[in-house]
Amino acid sequence: MKKYLVFCAGLCVVLAFSSCKSKESAYRKAYDQAKAQEATSATTSDYDDSPVVTPFVEKPVTSGTVTDNSDNVAVRSENLTVVNGSGLKAYSVVVGSFSVKSNAENLVERLRASGYDAQLAYNASRDMYRVVASTFDSKSSAVQSRDRLRNTYPDAWLLFYGR
């Protein structure tokens, strides 16, 4: 019985190795076919190597005014309660959001040390403390301030505080 099991196992091993043998001729045939197709496509190319020239047209400036792009800037609106600060105006620049009050207070202190009139506000519906670096009456001023603050705080965003 033991000899029979060893014989069957040996037969299975032999069959397994012989059936997994790669057929080099099949690979060679596919390789030759791909090379032939590549050679025919290279000779019948529609490639034009002449340069493309776009004419340069000079137009005079029709207006010297600069448009204000602050209308295209996204603004988020939230109901907030000022925790620490002098009060929020219509548009504010938020540089940090924290669920832990002490973390938010640390950022407020760093901003105040850097010369900003930083404030701390609380959003009860989201249970988040918002760190406001600056606050303005006009949206364009807030956009300019946000753009300057993004050098240090890349995730700075605008908040509309409707009171």
C-alpha positions as CSV (number, residue, x, y, z in Angstrom):
1,M,0.0,0.0,0.0
2,K,2.8,2.3,0.9
3,K,4.6,1.6,-2.4
4,Y,1.4,2.4,-4.3
5,L,1.1,5.9,-2.6
6,V,4.7,6.7,-3.3
7,F,4.3,5.6,-6.9
8,C,1.1,7.8,-7.3
9,A,2.8,10.8,-5.7
10,G,5.8,10.4,-8.0
11,L,3.5,10.2,-11.0
12,C,1.7,13.3,-10.0
13,V,5.0,15.2,-9.6
14,V,6.2,14.1,-13.1
15,L,2.9,15.1,-14.6
16,A,2.9,18.5,-12.9
17,F,6.4,19.4,-14.1
18,S,5.8,18.2,-17.6
19,S,2.5,20.0,-18.1
20,C,3.9,23.4,-16.9
21,K,6.7,23.4,-19.4
22,S,6.6,26.5,-21.5
23,K,6.3,26.2,-25.2
24,E,9.1,28.3,-26.5
25,S,7.9,28.0,-30.0
26,A,4.6,29.6,-29.1
27,Y,6.4,32.6,-27.6
28,R,8.8,32.8,-30.5
29,K,5.9,32.8,-33.0
30,A,4.1,35.7,-31.1
31,Y,7.4,37.6,-30.9
32,D,8.1,37.2,-34.7
33,Q,4.5,38.3,-35.5
34,A,4.9,41.5,-33.3
35,K,8.2,42.3,-34.9
36,A,6.7,41.9,-38.4
37,Q,3.8,44.2,-37.5
38,E,6.2,46.8,-36.1
39,A,8.3,46.8,-39.2
40,T,5.3,47.3,-41.5
41,S,3.9,50.1,-39.4
42,A,7.2,51.9,-39.4
43,T,7.5,51.9,-43.1
44,T,3.9,53.1,-43.7
45,S,3.9,56.0,-41.2
46,D,1.9,59.2,-41.8
47,Y,4.4,61.2,-39.8
48,D,5.0,64.7,-41.1
49,D,8.2,66.2,-39.6
50,S,7.6,69.7,-41.0
51,P,7.3,72.3,-38.2
52,V,3.9,73.8,-37.2
53,V,4.0,77.6,-37.2
54,T,1.3,79.6,-35.4
55,P,1.2,83.2,-36.5
56,F,1.7,85.8,-33.7
57,V,-0.9,88.5,-33.7
58,E,-0.3,91.6,-31.6
59,K,-3.4,93.3,-30.2
60,P,-3.6,96.6,-28.5
61,V,-4.8,96.8,-24.9
62,T,-8.4,98.0,-24.9
63,S,-8.8,98.6,-21.1
64,G,-6.4,99.4,-18.3
65,T,-8.6,98.3,-15.5
66,V,-7.9,95.3,-13.3
67,T,-10.8,93.0,-12.5
68,D,-11.4,91.7,-8.9
69,N,-11.4,87.9,-8.9
70,S,-12.7,87.7,-5.3
71,D,-16.2,86.9,-6.6
72,N,-14.9,83.5,-7.7
73,V,-13.5,82.5,-4.3
74,A,-15.5,80.0,-2.3
75,V,-16.7,81.1,1.1
76,R,-18.1,78.8,3.9
77,S,-20.9,80.0,6.2
78,E,-21.1,78.7,9.8
79,N,-22.8,79.7,13.0
80,L,-20.1,80.5,15.5
81,T,-19.7,81.8,19.0
82,V,-16.6,83.9,19.7
83,V,-14.7,82.3,22.6
84,N,-11.6,84.5,22.6
85,G,-11.2,87.7,20.6
86,S,-12.7,91.1,19.8
87,G,-15.4,89.8,17.5
88,L,-15.8,88.7,13.9
89,K,-16.6,90.9,10.9
90,A,-18.4,89.6,7.8
91,Y,-15.4,87.8,6.2
92,S,-12.8,85.9,8.2
93,V,-9.7,83.8,7.3
94,V,-9.7,80.5,9.2
95,V,-6.3,78.9,9.4
96,G,-7.0,76.0,11.7
97,S,-9.9,73.8,13.0
98,F,-9.5,71.7,16.2
99,S,-11.7,69.5,18.2
100,V,-9.5,70.1,21.3
101,K,-9.7,73.6,22.7
102,S,-6.1,73.7,24.0
103,N,-4.7,73.0,20.6
104,A,-6.7,75.8,19.1
105,E,-5.6,78.2,21.9
106,N,-1.9,77.3,21.2
107,L,-2.3,78.3,17.5
108,V,-4.1,81.5,18.5
109,E,-1.2,82.4,20.8
110,R,1.4,81.7,18.0
111,L,-0.6,83.9,15.6
112,R,-0.8,86.7,18.1
113,A,3.0,86.4,18.7
114,S,3.4,86.8,14.9
115,G,1.4,90.1,14.9
116,Y,-2.1,88.8,13.9
117,D,-5.3,89.7,15.7
118,A,-6.2,86.1,16.1
119,Q,-9.5,84.9,17.5
120,L,-11.0,81.7,18.6
121,A,-14.5,80.7,17.7
122,Y,-16.6,77.7,18.4
123,N,-19.0,75.8,16.0
124,A,-21.4,73.9,18.3
125,S,-23.0,72.0,15.4
126,R,-19.7,70.4,14.4
127,D,-18.1,70.6,17.8
128,M,-15.0,72.3,16.3
129,Y,-12.9,75.3,17.4
130,R,-12.0,77.6,14.5
131,V,-8.9,79.7,14.6
132,V,-9.4,83.0,12.8
133,A,-6.2,84.8,11.8
134,S,-7.9,87.9,10.5
135,T,-11.4,89.3,9.9
136,F,-12.6,91.9,7.4
137,D,-15.7,93.7,6.2
138,S,-14.9,93.2,2.5
139,K,-14.5,89.9,0.7
140,S,-11.6,91.2,-1.5
141,S,-9.6,92.1,1.6
142,A,-10.2,88.7,3.1
143,V,-9.1,87.0,-0.1
144,Q,-5.9,88.9,-0.2
145,S,-5.2,88.1,3.5
146,R,-6.0,84.4,2.9
147,D,-3.6,84.3,-0.1
148,R,-0.8,85.7,2.1
149,L,-1.5,83.3,4.9
150,R,-1.5,80.3,2.6
151,N,2.3,80.5,2.4
152,T,2.3,79.4,6.1
153,Y,-1.1,77.8,6.4
154,P,-1.9,76.1,3.0
155,D,-5.4,75.0,4.1
156,A,-6.6,78.5,5.0
157,W,-10.2,79.2,4.0
158,L,-12.8,82.0,4.1
159,L,-15.7,82.1,6.5
160,F,-18.8,84.3,6.1
161,Y,-20.1,85.2,9.5
162,G,-23.7,86.5,9.0
163,R,-24.2,87.1,12.7
